[in-house]
Amino acid sequence: MAEHGHDSHGNTVAAWSCVGLLMVGSFIMCLAVVLASVPVFVVGGVVAVIGLVVGKLLSLAGYGAPRPAESRVPADAN
C-alpha cells in the first residue's frame, strides 16, 4: 500500500479519535439491540455521528495525515 502514497495508514490522532468514537457508538447500538431499547440505539447513533464530525474537524485542524501531492501535468505542457 505504500506505493499509493499513503505512508501513515491512518495512524493519526484524527483517525484514532474517529474510529474510537465509532466503535463506542457501535457498541452502544449493539447493546440497544440486545436490550430492545430505541432511545439507547439513538444515543449510539449520535455518538457515531459525533465520531465522524470529530475525525473530520481534527483532520482539518492538522491532526490528520497530510494529503499526497498530486502529480498532474499542466494542460499546456504538451
CNS distance restraints for C-alpha pairs under 8 A (distance, minus, plus):
assign (resid   1 and name CA) (resid   5 and name CA) 7.64 0.50 0.50
assign (resid   1 and name CA) (resid   6 and name CA) 6.92 0.50 0.50
assign (resid   1 and name CA) (resid   7 and name CA) 8.00 0.50 0.50
assign (resid   2 and name CA) (resid   6 and name CA) 5.56 0.50 0.50
assign (resid   2 and name CA) (resid   7 and name CA) 5.54 0.50 0.50
assign (resid   5 and name CA) (resid  68 and name CA) 6.07 0.50 0.50
assign (resid   6 and name CA) (resid  68 and name CA) 7.24 0.50 0.50
assign (resid   8 and name CA) (resid  12 and name CA) 7.53 0.50 0.50
assign (resid   8 and name CA) (resid  65 and name CA) 6.64 0.50 0.50
assign (resid  10 and name CA) (resid  15 and name CA) 5.61 0.50 0.50
assign (resid  10 and name CA) (resid  16 and name CA) 7.65 0.50 0.50
assign (resid  10 and name CA) (resid  64 and name CA) 7.87 0.50 0.50
assign (resid  10 and name CA) (resid  65 and name CA) 6.84 0.50 0.50
assign (resid  11 and name CA) (resid  15 and name CA) 6.58 0.50 0.50
assign (resid  11 and name CA) (resid  16 and name CA) 6.98 0.50 0.50
assign (resid  11 and name CA) (resid  65 and name CA) 7.79 0.50 0.50
assign (resid  12 and name CA) (resid  16 and name CA) 6.18 0.50 0.50
assign (resid  12 and name CA) (resid  63 and name CA) 6.48 0.50 0.50
assign (resid  12 and name CA) (resid  64 and name CA) 5.44 0.50 0.50
assign (resid  12 and name CA) (resid  65 and name CA) 6.32 0.50 0.50
assign (resid  13 and name CA) (resid  17 and name CA) 5.94 0.50 0.50
assign (resid  13 and name CA) (resid  58 and name CA) 7.49 0.50 0.50
assign (resid  13 and name CA) (resid  63 and name CA) 5.70 0.50 0.50
assign (resid  13 and name CA) (resid  64 and name CA) 6.49 0.50 0.50
assign (resid  14 and name CA) (resid  18 and name CA) 6.10 0.50 0.50
assign (resid  14 and name CA) (resid  54 and name CA) 7.43 0.50 0.50
assign (resid  14 and name CA) (resid  55 and name CA) 4.73 0.50 0.50
assign (resid  14 and name CA) (resid  56 and name CA) 7.15 0.50 0.50
assign (resid  14 and name CA) (resid  57 and name CA) 7.94 0.50 0.50
assign (resid  14 and name CA) (resid  58 and name CA) 5.04 0.50 0.50
assign (resid  14 and name CA) (resid  59 and name CA) 5.46 0.50 0.50
assign (resid  14 and name CA) (resid  63 and name CA) 5.54 0.50 0.50
assign (resid  14 and name CA) (resid  64 and name CA) 5.11 0.50 0.50
assign (resid  15 and name CA) (resid  19 and name CA) 6.08 0.50 0.50
assign (resid  15 and name CA) (resid  55 and name CA) 6.07 0.50 0.50
assign (resid  15 and name CA) (resid  64 and name CA) 6.79 0.50 0.50
assign (resid  16 and name CA) (resid  20 and name CA) 5.80 0.50 0.50
assign (resid  17 and name CA) (resid  21 and name CA) 6.15 0.50 0.50
assign (resid  17 and name CA) (resid  51 and name CA) 7.01 0.50 0.50
assign (resid  17 and name CA) (resid  54 and name CA) 7.16 0.50 0.50
assign (resid  17 and name CA) (resid  55 and name CA) 6.10 0.50 0.50
assign (resid  18 and name CA) (resid  22 and name CA) 6.11 0.50 0.50
assign (resid  18 and name CA) (resid  51 and name CA) 4.70 0.50 0.50
assign (resid  18 and name CA) (resid  52 and name CA) 5.66 0.50 0.50
assign (resid  18 and name CA) (resid  53 and name CA) 7.89 0.50 0.50
assign (resid  18 and name CA) (resid  54 and name CA) 6.28 0.50 0.50
assign (resid  18 and name CA) (resid  55 and name CA) 4.47 0.50 0.50
assign (resid  19 and name CA) (resid  23 and name CA) 6.08 0.50 0.50
assign (resid  19 and name CA) (resid  51 and name CA) 7.14 0.50 0.50
assign (resid  20 and name CA) (resid  24 and name CA) 6.29 0.50 0.50
assign (resid  20 and name CA) (resid  51 and name CA) 7.57 0.50 0.50
assign (resid  21 and name CA) (resid  25 and name CA) 6.06 0.50 0.50
assign (resid  21 and name CA) (resid  47 and name CA) 6.59 0.50 0.50
assign (resid  21 and name CA) (resid  48 and name CA) 6.09 0.50 0.50
assign (resid  21 and name CA) (resid  50 and name CA) 7.47 0.50 0.50
assign (resid  21 and name CA) (resid  51 and name CA) 4.71 0.50 0.50
assign (resid  22 and name CA) (resid  26 and name CA) 6.05 0.50 0.50
assign (resid  22 and name CA) (resid  47 and name CA) 7.07 0.50 0.50
assign (resid  22 and name CA) (resid  48 and name CA) 4.60 0.50 0.50
assign (resid  22 and name CA) (resid  49 and name CA) 7.70 0.50 0.50
assign (resid  22 and name CA) (resid  51 and name CA) 5.51 0.50 0.50
assign (resid  22 and name CA) (resid  52 and name CA) 7.39 0.50 0.50
assign (resid  23 and name CA) (resid  27 and name CA) 6.07 0.50 0.50
assign (resid  23 and name CA) (resid  48 and name CA) 7.64 0.50 0.50
assign (resid  24 and name CA) (resid  28 and name CA) 6.23 0.50 0.50
assign (resid  24 and name CA) (resid  44 and name CA) 7.58 0.50 0.50
assign (resid  24 and name CA) (resid  47 and name CA) 7.35 0.50 0.50
assign (resid  24 and name CA) (resid  48 and name CA) 7.47 0.50 0.50
assign (resid  25 and name CA) (resid  29 and name CA) 6.22 0.50 0.50
assign (resid  25 and name CA) (resid  43 and name CA) 7.74 0.50 0.50
assign (resid  25 and name CA) (resid  44 and name CA) 4.29 0.50 0.50
assign (resid  25 and name CA) (resid  45 and name CA) 6.06 0.50 0.50
assign (resid  25 and name CA) (resid  46 and name CA) 7.43 0.50 0.50
assign (resid  25 and name CA) (resid  47 and name CA) 4.93 0.50 0.50
assign (resid  25 and name CA) (resid  48 and name CA) 4.67 0.50 0.50
assign (resid  26 and name CA) (resid  30 and name CA) 6.13 0.50 0.50
assign (resid  26 and name CA) (resid  44 and name CA) 6.33 0.50 0.50
assign (resid  26 and name CA) (resid  45 and name CA) 7.56 0.50 0.50
assign (resid  26 and name CA) (resid  48 and name CA) 6.97 0.50 0.50
assign (resid  27 and name CA) (resid  31 and name CA) 6.26 0.50 0.50
assign (resid  27 and name CA) (resid  44 and name CA) 7.48 0.50 0.50
assign (resid  28 and name CA) (resid  32 and name CA) 6.19 0.50 0.50
assign (resid  28 and name CA) (resid  40 and name CA) 7.01 0.50 0.50
assign (resid  28 and name CA) (resid  41 and name CA) 6.69 0.50 0.50
assign (resid  28 and name CA) (resid  43 and name CA) 7.50 0.50 0.50
assign (resid  28 and name CA) (resid  44 and name CA) 4.85 0.50 0.50
assign (resid  29 and name CA) (resid  33 and name CA) 6.36 0.50 0.50
assign (resid  29 and name CA) (resid  40 and name CA) 6.87 0.50 0.50
assign (resid  29 and name CA) (resid  41 and name CA) 4.60 0.50 0.50
assign (resid  29 and name CA) (resid  42 and name CA) 7.55 0.50 0.50
assign (resid  29 and name CA) (resid  43 and name CA) 7.73 0.50 0.50
assign (resid  29 and name CA) (resid  44 and name CA) 4.89 0.50 0.50
assign (resid  29 and name CA) (resid  45 and name CA) 6.89 0.50 0.50
assign (resid  30 and name CA) (resid  34 and name CA) 6.50 0.50 0.50
assign (resid  30 and name CA) (resid  41 and name CA) 7.75 0.50 0.50
assign (resid  31 and name CA) (resid  35 and name CA) 6.05 0.50 0.50
assign (resid  31 and name CA) (resid  40 and name CA) 7.95 0.50 0.50
assign (resid  31 and name CA) (resid  41 and name CA) 7.85 0.50 0.50
assign (resid  32 and name CA) (resid  36 and name CA) 5.60 0.50 0.50
assign (resid  32 and name CA) (resid  37 and name CA) 5.02 0.50 0.50
assign (resid  32 and name CA) (resid  38 and name CA) 6.71 0.50 0.50
assign (resid  32 and name CA) (resid  39 and name CA) 7.96 0.50 0.50
assign (resid  32 and name CA) (resid  40 and name CA) 5.31 0.50 0.50
assign (resid  32 and name CA) (resid  41 and name CA) 4.94 0.50 0.50
assign (resid  33 and name CA) (resid  37 and name CA) 6.57 0.50 0.50
assign (resid  33 and name CA) (resid  38 and name CA) 7.99 0.50 0.50
assign (resid  33 and name CA) (resid  41 and name CA) 7.14 0.50 0.50
assign (resid  37 and name CA) (resid  41 and name CA) 6.39 0.50 0.50
assign (resid  38 and name CA) (resid  42 and name CA) 6.23 0.50 0.50
assign (resid  39 and name CA) (resid  43 and name CA) 6.31 0.50 0.50
assign (resid  40 and name CA) (resid  44 and name CA) 6.34 0.50 0.50
assign (resid  41 and name CA) (resid  45 and name CA) 6.30 0.50 0.50
assign (resid  42 and name CA) (resid  46 and name CA) 6.18 0.50 0.50
assign (resid  43 and name CA) (resid  47 and name CA) 6.24 0.50 0.50
assign (resid  44 and name CA) (resid  48 and name CA) 6.25 0.50 0.50
assign (resid  45 and name CA) (resid  49 and name CA) 6.25 0.50 0.50
assign (resid  46 and name CA) (resid  50 and name CA) 6.10 0.50 0.50
assign (resid  47 and name CA) (resid  51 and name CA) 6.20 0.50 0.50
assign (resid  48 and name CA) (resid  52 and name CA) 6.55 0.50 0.50
assign (resid  49 and name CA) (resid  53 and name CA) 6.36 0.50 0.50
assign (resid  50 and name CA) (resid  54 and name CA) 5.99 0.50 0.50
assign (resid  51 and name CA) (resid  55 and name CA) 6.08 0.50 0.50
assign (resid  52 and name CA) (resid  56 and name CA) 6.27 0.50 0.50
assign (resid  53 and name CA) (resid  57 and name CA) 6.06 0.50 0.50
assign (resid  54 and name CA) (resid  58 and name CA) 6.01 0.50 0.50
assign (resid  55 and name CA) (resid  59 and name CA) 6.11 0.50 0.50
assign (resid  56 and name CA) (resid  60 and name CA) 6.17 0.50 0.50
assign (resid  57 and name CA) (resid  61 and name CA) 6.11 0.50 0.50
assign (resid  58 and name CA) (resid  62 and name CA) 6.43 0.50 0.50
assign (resid  58 and name CA) (resid  63 and name CA) 5.32 0.50 0.50
assign (resid  58 and name CA) (resid  64 and name CA) 6.58 0.50 0.50
assign (resid  59 and name CA) (resid  63 and name CA) 5.04 0.50 0.50
assign (resid  59 and name CA) (resid  64 and name CA) 4.16 0.50 0.50
assign (resid  59 and name CA) (resid  65 and name CA) 7.40 0.50 0.50
assign (resid  60 and name CA) (resid  64 and name CA) 7.32 0.50 0.50
assign (resid  73 and name CA) (resid  77 and name CA) 6.81 0.50 0.50
